[in-house]
C-alpha cells in the first residue's frame, strides 16, 4: 500500500478505493478529499493522483510505501 497526503481539495470518482482516510474535516462532501487529508491506496491510484493522468495534475504527495502486514 501507499500512503499519500492531499496537496489540495479534489473530488474523486473512485473515492471508495481509498483506505484509512485521516481528515480534520468533520463535514465531508460526496467523493471529496480535502487538503492535508492522509489516505492509503494501491499503486495504480497513487500514480494517478501523483500526476499520471490525462491532465498531468498532481493532487497528492507521497508519504510512505509499505507492505501490508500478513496474518498468520
N, C-alpha and C positions, 0 to 999 in steps of 0.2 A: 504494500500500500504506500501511498504518497500523501504527505500532509502539505497543504497549501494554506496561504493567507491571502484573502481578497485585498486587492490594491484599490478597488473602487466598488461601488454598488453595481450589481448587474442581475439580470434575470436569466434563468437557465431552463430550457425546455426539459432537460434530463435531470432536474434537481433531485429527483428521488434516488439517483445513483450516488449522491454524496453521502458520506457516512460521518458519524460523530461530529456533527456541526457544533462548534462552540461560538456563541454570539452574546454580545452585551445588549442586543436589541430585544426588547420584550415583545413588541408588535412586529409581526412578520407579514410581508406582502407575499402573495402567491408566487412560488418559484423564485424568490428573491434572496440573493446573497448580499450582505452588506459589508462595506469597507471594514477591514480588520477581523472579519469572521475567519475562524480557522476550521478546516474540514479535511477529511480524508477521501481519496478517490483512487481509481485504478490508473494505470499508466496512460491509457488512451485518453481519458478525460483530462488528466493532468497536462498532456501535450496540447490538447485543445485550448485549455484555459491559459496556458503559457505562451500562446501565440500561433500554434499550428492550426489555424482556422482560415477560412476564406478571406476574412478582413484583416488578418495578421494583428488582431487586437490582443494585447496581454492584459488580463484582468486579475491575475494572481501571481504570487511569488512562492517559490519553493521553500519549504521549511525543513522537511525531513523525508527521507526514503527509508523504509524499513520492511522487513519480512514479518507477516503476521505470526503470532505465536501459535504453535500447533499443540493441540491437546493430546495427551497420551504419551 
